[in-house]
Amino acid sequence: MVSIRSASVVGTEVKADPDTVRALLLDVVGCGLLMPGVESLTAEDDDVYHYVLATISNGAVSHTPDHRTRFDTSDAACIRWEPVGSHNFRSWGAFRTVPGSGPGTTFLEIDTRSEADVDIAPVVLPLVEPFARQQSDQVTEGFLTAIKERVESGAGAAS
């Protein structure tokens, strides 16, 4: 068993005021379901959320991420998450929001890093990690795009 590590940082300006953007981000389940690949997301006790993600496969590796994450929403301008317990996938990160470049805009950044435990020979790791980094970037960019579209459509907090 080896850990595949990846990280992504992406940001964009959203045509909505910071309170509107934060309202969506604070709806952890509704917002989390906008992330590409999330098959289910349920709230548990103590700000812990259980994620089951779609299986990721590149021919050499097949992995179905299943993990629990705790969110710290005490600072709405920087909502953080970290893994809880022992699982085959762990994610750490933050949503950061600051006023945008003009009135009624917000700059939103997603900063995330993750580790996936997979059953492969260590010698294969250098071949698999670039794929994991690419997947991480695609998911993070897709998540940011979905959040932006939801907020800018006027739909507000996800249902």
Backbone as JSON Lines, residues from 0, in Angstrom:
{"i":0,"aa":"M","n":[0.86,-1.18,0.0],"ca":[0.0,0.0,0.0],"c":[0.9,1.23,0.0]}
{"i":1,"aa":"V","n":[0.62,2.16,-0.9],"ca":[1.35,3.42,-0.96],"c":[0.35,4.58,-0.95]}
{"i":2,"aa":"S","n":[0.83,5.74,-0.57],"ca":[0.0,6.95,-0.59],"c":[0.36,7.79,-1.8]}
{"i":3,"aa":"I","n":[-0.66,8.12,-2.58],"ca":[-0.5,9.02,-3.72],"c":[-0.91,10.4,-3.23]}
{"i":4,"aa":"R","n":[-0.03,11.36,-3.4],"ca":[-0.3,12.72,-2.91],"c":[-0.54,13.67,-4.08]}
{"i":5,"aa":"S","n":[-1.44,14.61,-3.86],"ca":[-1.7,15.64,-4.86],"c":[-2.14,16.91,-4.14]}
{"i":6,"aa":"A","n":[-2.05,18.02,-4.86],"ca":[-2.47,19.31,-4.31],"c":[-2.89,20.22,-5.45]}
{"i":7,"aa":"S","n":[-3.82,21.11,-5.17],"ca":[-4.3,22.07,-6.16],"c":[-4.66,23.38,-5.46]}
{"i":8,"aa":"V","n":[-4.4,24.46,-6.12],"ca":[-4.84,25.78,-5.67],"c":[-5.38,26.49,-6.9]}
{"i":9,"aa":"V","n":[-6.66,26.88,-6.85],"ca":[-7.27,27.62,-7.96],"c":[-8.16,28.71,-7.37]}
{"i":10,"aa":"G","n":[-8.3,29.78,-8.12],"ca":[-9.15,30.87,-7.66],"c":[-9.79,31.58,-8.84]}
{"i":11,"aa":"T","n":[-10.86,32.28,-8.55],"ca":[-11.56,33.04,-9.59],"c":[-12.37,34.15,-8.94]}
{"i":12,"aa":"E","n":[-12.68,35.14,-9.73],"ca":[-13.57,36.2,-9.25],"c":[-15.01,35.78,-9.56]}
{"i":13,"aa":"V","n":[-15.86,35.97,-8.57],"ca":[-17.27,35.6,-8.68],"c":[-18.1,36.88,-8.65]}
{"i":14,"aa":"K","n":[-19.08,36.96,-9.54],"ca":[-19.95,38.14,-9.6],"c":[-21.07,37.99,-8.57]}
{"i":15,"aa":"A","n":[-20.67,38.13,-7.3],"ca":[-21.6,38.08,-6.18],"c":[-20.87,38.64,-4.96]}
{"i":16,"aa":"D","n":[-21.62,39.19,-4.04],"ca":[-21.0,39.74,-2.85],"c":[-20.48,38.62,-1.94]}
{"i":17,"aa":"P","n":[-19.51,38.92,-1.07],"ca":[-18.92,37.89,-0.22],"c":[-19.95,37.12,0.62]}
{"i":18,"aa":"D","n":[-20.98,37.79,1.14],"ca":[-21.98,37.09,1.96],"c":[-22.72,36.02,1.16]}
{"i":19,"aa":"T","n":[-22.99,36.3,-0.11],"ca":[-23.69,35.33,-0.96],"c":[-22.8,34.12,-1.22]}
{"i":20,"aa":"V","n":[-21.53,34.38,-1.52],"ca":[-20.58,33.28,-1.76],"c":[-20.43,32.45,-0.5]}
{"i":21,"aa":"R","n":[-20.25,33.1,0.63],"ca":[-20.06,32.38,1.9],"c":[-21.3,31.57,2.28]}
{"i":22,"aa":"A","n":[-22.48,32.09,1.96],"ca":[-23.71,31.34,2.28],"c":[-23.7,29.98,1.59]}
{"i":23,"aa":"L","n":[-23.27,29.95,0.34],"ca":[-23.18,28.67,-0.36],"c":[-22.1,27.79,0.26]}
{"i":24,"aa":"L","n":[-20.93,28.36,0.53],"ca":[-19.83,27.56,1.1],"c":[-20.2,26.99,2.47]}
{"i":25,"aa":"L","n":[-20.97,27.75,3.25],"ca":[-21.37,27.29,4.59],"c":[-22.44,26.2,4.54]}
{"i":26,"aa":"D","n":[-23.08,26.02,3.4],"ca":[-24.0,24.9,3.19],"c":[-23.13,23.73,2.74]}
{"i":27,"aa":"V","n":[-22.45,23.09,3.7],"ca":[-21.41,22.1,3.38],"c":[-21.94,20.98,2.49]}
{"i":28,"aa":"V","n":[-23.11,20.44,2.79],"ca":[-23.64,19.35,1.98],"c":[-24.06,19.87,0.6]}
{"i":29,"aa":"G","n":[-24.83,20.93,0.55],"ca":[-25.28,21.45,-0.74],"c":[-24.12,21.87,-1.63]}
{"i":30,"aa":"C","n":[-23.15,22.53,-1.05],"ca":[-21.98,22.95,-1.83],"c":[-21.13,21.75,-2.21]}
{"i":31,"aa":"G","n":[-20.92,20.85,-1.26],"ca":[-20.08,19.67,-1.51],"c":[-20.59,18.79,-2.63]}
{"i":32,"aa":"L","n":[-21.91,18.75,-2.8],"ca":[-22.48,17.95,-3.88],"c":[-22.21,18.55,-5.26]}
{"i":33,"aa":"L","n":[-21.72,19.79,-5.3],"ca":[-21.33,20.41,-6.57],"c":[-19.96,19.91,-7.03]}
{"i":34,"aa":"M","n":[-19.2,19.3,-6.14],"ca":[-17.86,18.83,-6.49],"c":[-17.97,17.63,-7.43]}
{"i":35,"aa":"P","n":[-17.26,17.69,-8.57],"ca":[-17.3,16.55,-9.5],"c":[-16.87,15.25,-8.8]}
{"i":36,"aa":"G","n":[-17.62,14.19,-9.07],"ca":[-17.27,12.88,-8.53],"c":[-17.88,12.54,-7.19]}
{"i":37,"aa":"V","n":[-18.57,13.47,-6.53],"ca":[-19.19,13.16,-5.24],"c":[-20.45,12.35,-5.51]}
{"i":38,"aa":"E","n":[-20.46,11.11,-5.02],"ca":[-21.65,10.26,-5.19],"c":[-22.61,10.44,-4.03]}
{"i":39,"aa":"S","n":[-22.06,10.62,-2.82],"ca":[-22.91,10.91,-1.68],"c":[-22.12,11.72,-0.66]}
{"i":40,"aa":"L","n":[-22.86,12.54,0.09],"ca":[-22.27,13.38,1.12],"c":[-23.31,13.52,2.21]}
{"i":41,"aa":"T","n":[-22.97,13.07,3.4],"ca":[-23.92,13.13,4.5],"c":[-23.28,13.78,5.72]}
{"i":42,"aa":"A","n":[-24.1,14.56,6.43],"ca":[-23.65,15.21,7.65],"c":[-23.71,14.21,8.8]}
{"i":43,"aa":"E","n":[-22.67,14.24,9.63],"ca":[-22.63,13.43,10.85],"c":[-22.5,14.39,12.03]}
{"i":44,"aa":"D","n":[-22.16,13.89,13.19],"ca":[-22.01,14.73,14.38],"c":[-20.74,15.56,14.33]}
{"i":45,"aa":"D","n":[-20.72,16.66,15.1],"ca":[-19.53,17.48,15.32],"c":[-18.91,18.03,14.04]}
{"i":46,"aa":"D","n":[-19.73,18.53,13.13],"ca":[-19.24,19.11,11.87],"c":[-18.42,18.15,11.04]}
{"i":47,"aa":"V","n":[-18.72,16.85,11.14],"ca":[-18.06,15.82,10.35],"c":[-19.0,15.41,9.22]}
{"i":48,"aa":"Y","n":[-18.41,15.24,8.03],"ca":[-19.18,14.88,6.84],"c":[-18.55,13.65,6.2]}
{"i":49,"aa":"H","n":[-19.4,12.73,5.76],"ca":[-18.95,11.49,5.14],"c":[-19.13,11.59,3.63]}
{"i":50,"aa":"Y","n":[-18.01,11.48,2.92],"ca":[-17.99,11.55,1.46],"c":[-17.75,10.16,0.87]}
{"i":51,"aa":"V","n":[-18.49,9.83,-0.16],"ca":[-18.19,8.69,-1.01],"c":[-18.07,9.26,-2.42]}
{"i":52,"aa":"L","n":[-16.91,9.03,-3.03],"ca":[-16.63,9.59,-4.35],"c":[-16.68,8.5,-5.41]}
{"i":53,"aa":"A","n":[-16.85,8.9,-6.65],"ca":[-16.86,7.95,-7.76],"c":[-15.49,7.29,-7.88]}
{"i":54,"aa":"T","n":[-15.49,6.07,-8.38],"ca":[-14.24,5.34,-8.59],"c":[-13.41,6.05,-9.65]}
{"i":55,"aa":"I","n":[-12.12,6.19,-9.34],"ca":[-11.16,6.78,-10.26],"c":[-10.3,5.64,-10.78]}
{"i":56,"aa":"S","n":[-10.14,5.57,-12.08],"ca":[-9.34,4.49,-12.67],"c":[-8.56,5.02,-13.86]}
{"i":57,"aa":"N","n":[-7.31,4.59,-13.95],"ca":[-6.51,4.97,-15.11],"c":[-5.95,3.74,-15.81]}
{"i":58,"aa":"G","n":[-6.49,2.59,-15.54],"ca":[-5.99,1.34,-16.13],"c":[-5.02,0.63,-15.21]}
{"i":59,"aa":"A","n":[-4.14,1.38,-14.56],"ca":[-3.17,0.78,-13.64],"c":[-3.69,0.78,-12.21]}
{"i":60,"aa":"V","n":[-4.52,1.76,-11.89],"ca":[-5.02,1.93,-10.52],"c":[-6.51,2.19,-10.57]}
{"i":61,"aa":"S","n":[-7.22,1.55,-9.67],"ca":[-8.64,1.82,-9.49],"c":[-8.84,2.11,-8.01]}
{"i":62,"aa":"H","n":[-9.5,3.23,-7.72],"ca":[-9.63,3.67,-6.32],"c":[-10.99,4.32,-6.12]}
{"i":63,"aa":"T","n":[-11.7,3.93,-5.07],"ca":[-12.97,4.55,-4.71],"c":[-12.77,5.29,-3.39]}
{"i":64,"aa":"P","n":[-12.55,6.61,-3.43],"ca":[-12.32,7.36,-2.21],"c":[-13.55,7.36,-1.3]}
{"i":65,"aa":"D","n":[-13.31,7.08,-0.04],"ca":[-14.34,7.06,0.99],"c":[-13.68,7.67,2.22]}
{"i":66,"aa":"H","n":[-14.23,8.79,2.7],"ca":[-13.56,9.44,3.83],"c":[-14.52,10.31,4.62]}
{"i":67,"aa":"R","n":[-14.05,10.69,5.78],"ca":[-14.76,11.62,6.64],"c":[-13.9,12.85,6.83]}
{"i":68,"aa":"T","n":[-14.57,14.0,6.84],"ca":[-13.89,15.28,6.93],"c":[-14.6,16.16,7.95]}
{"i":69,"aa":"R","n":[-13.8,16.89,8.72],"ca":[-14.37,17.87,9.67],"c":[-14.14,19.26,9.1]}
{"i":70,"aa":"F","n":[-15.19,20.07,9.14],"ca":[-15.12,21.44,8.66],"c":[-15.04,22.4,9.84]}
{"i":71,"aa":"D","n":[-14.24,23.41,9.7],"ca":[-14.18,24.51,10.66],"c":[-14.74,25.73,9.94]}
{"i":72,"aa":"T","n":[-15.95,26.11,10.33],"ca":[-16.63,27.24,9.69],"c":[-16.65,28.47,10.59]}
{"i":73,"aa":"S","n":[-15.77,28.48,11.61],"ca":[-15.76,29.6,12.56],"c":[-15.32,30.91,11.91]}
{"i":74,"aa":"D","n":[-14.55,30.85,10.84],"ca":[-14.14,32.04,10.09],"c":[-14.72,31.9,8.69]}
{"i":75,"aa":"A","n":[-15.81,32.59,8.44],"ca":[-16.5,32.43,7.15],"c":[-15.62,32.82,5.97]}
{"i":76,"aa":"A","n":[-14.59,33.66,6.19],"ca":[-13.71,34.07,5.1],"c":[-12.65,33.01,4.79]}
{"i":77,"aa":"C","n":[-12.52,32.02,5.68],"ca":[-11.56,30.94,5.45],"c":[-12.11,29.67,6.09]}
{"i":78,"aa":"I","n":[-12.91,28.96,5.32],"ca":[-13.53,27.72,5.79],"c":[-12.53,26.59,5.53]}
{"i":79,"aa":"R","n":[-12.14,25.89,6.59],"ca":[-11.1,24.86,6.49],"c":[-11.7,23.47,6.68]}
{"i":80,"aa":"W","n":[-11.02,22.47,6.12],"ca":[-11.41,21.09,6.36],"c":[-10.17,20.24,6.56]}
{"i":81,"aa":"E","n":[-10.38,19.13,7.27],"ca":[-9.29,18.18,7.53],"c":[-9.9,16.79,7.71]}
{"i":82,"aa":"P","n":[-9.09,15.75,7.47],"ca":[-9.62,14.39,7.59],"c":[-9.89,14.01,9.04]}
{"i":83,"aa":"V","n":[-10.85,13.1,9.2],"ca":[-11.19,12.56,10.51],"c":[-11.13,11.05,10.4]}
{"i":84,"aa":"G","n":[-10.41,10.4,11.3],"ca":[-10.33,8.95,11.3],"c":[-9.37,8.42,10.25]}
{"i":85,"aa":"S","n":[-9.39,7.12,10.13],"ca":[-8.51,6.42,9.2],"c":[-9.33,5.92,8.01]}
{"i":86,"aa":"H","n":[-9.0,6.41,6.82],"ca":[-9.74,6.06,5.61],"c":[-8.77,5.9,4.45]}
{"i":87,"aa":"N","n":[-9.27,5.45,3.31],"ca":[-8.41,5.24,2.15],"c":[-8.12,6.53,1.38]}
{"i":88,"aa":"F","n":[-8.67,7.65,1.86],"ca":[-8.47,8.95,1.23],"c":[-8.53,10.0,2.32]}
{"i":89,"aa":"R","n":[-7.66,11.0,2.23],"ca":[-7.65,12.1,3.19],"c":[-7.51,13.41,2.42]}
{"i":90,"aa":"S","n":[-8.24,14.42,2.87],"ca":[-8.19,15.72,2.21],"c":[-8.11,16.83,3.26]}
{"i":91,"aa":"W","n":[-7.22,17.8,2.98],"ca":[-7.08,18.99,3.79],"c":[-7.26,20.18,2.87]}
{"i":92,"aa":"G","n":[-7.78,21.28,3.4],"ca":[-7.85,22.43,2.53],"c":[-8.63,23.58,3.11]}
{"i":93,"aa":"A","n":[-8.88,24.56,2.24],"ca":[-9.61,25.76,2.66],"c":[-10.27,26.42,1.46]}
{"i":94,"aa":"F","n":[-11.42,27.01,1.74],"ca":[-12.06,27.96,0.84],"c":[-11.7,29.33,1.4]}
{"i":95,"aa":"R","n":[-11.13,30.18,0.59],"ca":[-10.82,31.54,1.05],"c":[-11.61,32.53,0.2]}
{"i":96,"aa":"T","n":[-12.21,33.52,0.87],"ca":[-12.95,34.56,0.16],"c":[-12.47,35.93,0.63]}
{"i":97,"aa":"V","n":[-12.3,36.82,-0.34],"ca":[-11.98,38.22,-0.07],"c":[-12.77,39.06,-1.06]}
{"i":98,"aa":"P","n":[-13.0,40.33,-0.73],"ca":[-13.7,41.18,-1.7],"c":[-12.97,41.15,-3.05]}
{"i":99,"aa":"G","n":[-13.75,41.17,-4.12],"ca":[-13.19,41.14,-5.47],"c":[-12.69,42.5,-5.92]}
{"i":100,"aa":"S","n":[-12.41,42.61,-7.18],"ca":[-11.82,43.83,-7.73],"c":[-12.84,44.96,-7.94]}
{"i":101,"aa":"G","n":[-14.11,44.62,-7.87],"ca":[-15.14,45.64,-8.05],"c":[-16.28,45.43,-7.07]}
{"i":102,"aa":"P","n":[-17.2,46.38,-7.04],"ca":[-18.35,46.25,-6.15],"c":[-19.16,44.99,-6.49]}
{"i":103,"aa":"G","n":[-19.63,44.31,-5.46],"ca":[-20.47,43.14,-5.68],"c":[-19.74,41.93,-6.21]}
{"i":104,"aa":"T","n":[-18.41,41.89,-6.05],"ca":[-17.64,40.73,-6.5],"c":[-16.84,40.15,-5.33]}
{"i":105,"aa":"T","n":[-16.47,38.89,-5.48],"ca":[-15.7,38.18,-4.46],"c":[-14.64,37.35,-5.16]}
{"i":106,"aa":"F","n":[-13.44,37.36,-4.61],"ca":[-12.42,36.44,-5.11],"c":[-12.5,35.19,-4.24]}
{"i":107,"aa":"L","n":[-12.72,34.04,-4.88],"ca":[-12.83,32.75,-4.19],"c":[-11.66,31.87,-4.6]}
{"i":108,"aa":"E","n":[-11.01,31.3,-3.6],"ca":[-9.89,30.39,-3.84],"c":[-10.17,29.06,-3.13]}
{"i":109,"aa":"I","n":[-9.85,27.98,-3.82],"ca":[-9.88,26.64,-3.22],"c":[-8.44,26.15,-3.18]}
{"i":110,"aa":"D","n":[-7.98,25.81,-1.99],"ca":[-6.62,25.31,-1.76],"c":[-6.77,23.95,-1.11]}
{"i":111,"aa":"T","n":[-6.35,22.91,-1.8],"ca":[-6.56,21.56,-1.27],"c":[-5.35,20.66,-1.51]}
{"i":112,"aa":"R","n":[-5.17,19.72,-0.61],"ca":[-4.18,18.66,-0.8],"c":[-4.8,17.36,-0.32]}
{"i":113,"aa":"S","n":[-4.36,16.27,-0.91],"ca":[-4.97,14.99,-0.57],"c":[-3.95,13.86,-0.65]}
{"i":114,"aa":"E","n":[-4.32,12.76,0.0],"ca":[-3.55,11.52,-0.03],"c":[-4.54,10.37,-0.23]}
{"i":115,"aa":"A","n":[-4.21,9.5,-1.16],"ca":[-5.04,8.32,-1.42],"c":[-4.17,7.09,-1.2]}
{"i":116,"aa":"D","n":[-4.64,6.17,-0.37],"ca":[-3.93,4.91,-0.15],"c":[-4.38,3.9,-1.19]}
{"i":117,"aa":"V","n":[-3.43,3.45,-2.0],"ca":[-3.75,2.5,-3.05],"c":[-2.82,1.29,-2.97]}
{"i":118,"aa":"D","n":[-3.34,0.18,-3.43],"ca":[-2.59,-1.08,-3.38],"c":[-1.83,-1.27,-4.69]}
{"i":119,"aa":"I","n":[-0.67,-0.61,-4.77],"ca":[0.2,-0.76,-5.94],"c":[1.63,-0.93,-5.44]}
{"i":120,"aa":"A","n":[2.46,-1.43,-6.3],"ca":[3.87,-1.56,-5.96],"c":[4.49,-0.16,-5.91]}
{"i":121,"aa":"P","n":[5.35,0.1,-4.94],"ca":[5.99,1.41,-4.83],"c":[6.71,1.85,-6.11]}
{"i":122,"aa":"V","n":[7.21,0.91,-6.9],"ca":[7.92,1.25,-8.13],"c":[7.0,1.91,-9.16]}
{"i":123,"aa":"V","n":[5.69,1.71,-9.05],"ca":[4.71,2.26,-9.98],"c":[4.32,3.7,-9.6]}
{"i":124,"aa":"L","n":[4.59,4.09,-8.37],"ca":[4.16,5.4,-7.86],"c":[4.57,6.57,-8.76]}
{"i":125,"aa":"P","n":[5.81,6.65,-9.25],"ca":[6.17,7.78,-10.12],"c":[5.36,7.85,-11.42]}
{"i":126,"aa":"L","n":[4.81,6.74,-11.84],"ca":[3.98,6.72,-13.04],"c":[2.54,7.14,-12.75]}
{"i":127,"aa":"V","n":[2.1,6.91,-11.53],"ca":[0.7,7.15,-11.16],"c":[0.49,8.57,-10.62]}
{"i":128,"aa":"E","n":[1.47,9.11,-9.92],"ca":[1.28,10.43,-9.29],"c":[0.94,11.55,-10.28]}
{"i":129,"aa":"P","n":[1.55,11.61,-11.47],"ca":[1.14,12.68,-12.4],"c":[-0.35,12.6,-12.76]}
{"i":130,"aa":"F","n":[-0.88,11.39,-12.92],"ca":[-2.3,11.22,-13.19],"c":[-3.12,11.75,-12.02]}
{"i":131,"aa":"A","n":[-2.7,11.43,-10.79],"ca":[-3.41,11.89,-9.59],"c":[-3.41,13.41,-9.51]}
{"i":132,"aa":"R","n":[-2.28,14.03,-9.82],"ca":[-2.2,15.49,-9.8],"c":[-3.14,16.09,-10.85]}
{"i":133,"aa":"Q","n":[-3.16,15.5,-12.03],"ca":[-4.05,15.98,-13.09],"c":[-5.52,15.84,-12.66]}
{"i":134,"aa":"Q","n":[-5.86,14.7,-12.08],"ca":[-7.23,14.47,-11.6],"c":[-7.6,15.49,-10.53]}
{"i":135,"aa":"S","n":[-6.68,15.73,-9.6],"ca":[-6.92,16.69,-8.52],"c":[-7.17,18.08,-9.09]}
{"i":136,"aa":"D","n":[-6.34,18.48,-10.04],"ca":[-6.53,19.8,-10.67],"c":[-7.88,19.88,-11.37]}
{"i":137,"aa":"Q","n":[-8.25,18.84,-12.11],"ca":[-9.53,18.84,-12.84],"c":[-10.72,18.91,-11.89]}
{"i":138,"aa":"V","n":[-10.66,18.15,-10.8],"ca":[-11.76,18.17,-9.83],"c":[-11.85,19.54,-9.16]}
{"i":139,"aa":"T","n":[-10.72,20.08,-8.74],"ca":[-10.74,21.38,-8.06],"c":[-11.22,22.48,-8.99]}
{"i":140,"aa":"E","n":[-10.75,22.49,-10.23],"ca":[-11.21,23.48,-11.21],"c":[-12.7,23.31,-11.51]}
{"i":141,"aa":"G","n":[-13.15,22.07,-11.64],"ca":[-14.57,21.81,-11.89],"c":[-15.44,22.24,-10.72]}
{"i":142,"aa":"F","n":[-14.94,22.02,-9.51],"ca":[-15.66,22.42,-8.3],"c":[-15.78,23.94,-8.25]}
{"i":143,"aa":"L","n":[-14.68,24.64,-8.51],"ca":[-14.7,26.09,-8.5],"c":[-15.68,26.62,-9.55]}
{"i":144,"aa":"T","n":[-15.66,26.05,-10.73],"ca":[-16.57,26.47,-11.8],"c":[-18.02,26.24,-11.39]}
{"i":145,"aa":"A","n":[-18.32,25.09,-10.78],"ca":[-19.7,24.79,-10.36],"c":[-20.17,25.75,-9.26]}
{"i":146,"aa":"I","n":[-19.28,26.08,-8.32],"ca":[-19.64,27.03,-7.26],"c":[-19.93,28.4,-7.89]}
{"i":147,"aa":"K","n":[-19.05,28.84,-8.77],"ca":[-19.22,30.14,-9.44],"c":[-20.54,30.19,-10.2]}
{"i":148,"aa":"E","n":[-20.82,29.14,-10.98],"ca":[-22.06,29.1,-11.76],"c":[-23.29,29.11,-10.86]}
{"i":149,"aa":"R","n":[-23.23,28.38,-9.74],"ca":[-24.38,28.33,-8.83],"c":[-24.62,29.7,-8.23]}
{"i":150,"aa":"V","n":[-23.57,30.35,-7.74],"ca":[-23.72,31.66,-7.11],"c":[-24.18,32.7,-8.13]}
{"i":151,"aa":"E","n":[-23.54,32.72,-9.3],"ca":[-23.87,33.74,-10.3],"c":[-25.24,33.53,-10.94]}
{"i":152,"aa":"S","n":[-25.77,32.32,-10.86],"ca":[-27.1,32.07,-11.41],"c":[-28.2,32.62,-10.51]}
{"i":153,"aa":"G","n":[-27.79,33.01,-9.3],"ca":[-28.78,33.53,-8.35],"c":[-29.44,32.44,-7.56]}
{"i":154,"aa":"A","n":[-28.99,31.2,-7.71],"ca":[-29.6,30.09,-6.99],"c":[-29.23,30.11,-5.51]}
{"i":155,"aa":"G","n":[-28.17,30.86,-5.14],"ca":[-27.78,30.96,-3.73],"c":[-27.35,29.64,-3.19]}
{"i":156,"aa":"A","n":[-27.67,29.39,-1.91],"ca":[-27.29,28.15,-1.26],"c":[-27.91,26.97,-1.98]}
{"i":157,"aa":"A","n":[-27.14,25.9,-2.13],"ca":[-27.63,24.7,-2.81],"c":[-28.75,24.07,-2.01]}
{"i":158,"aa":"S","n":[-29.58,23.36,-2.72],"ca":[-30.7,22.69,-2.04],"c":[-30.36,21.28,-1.69]}
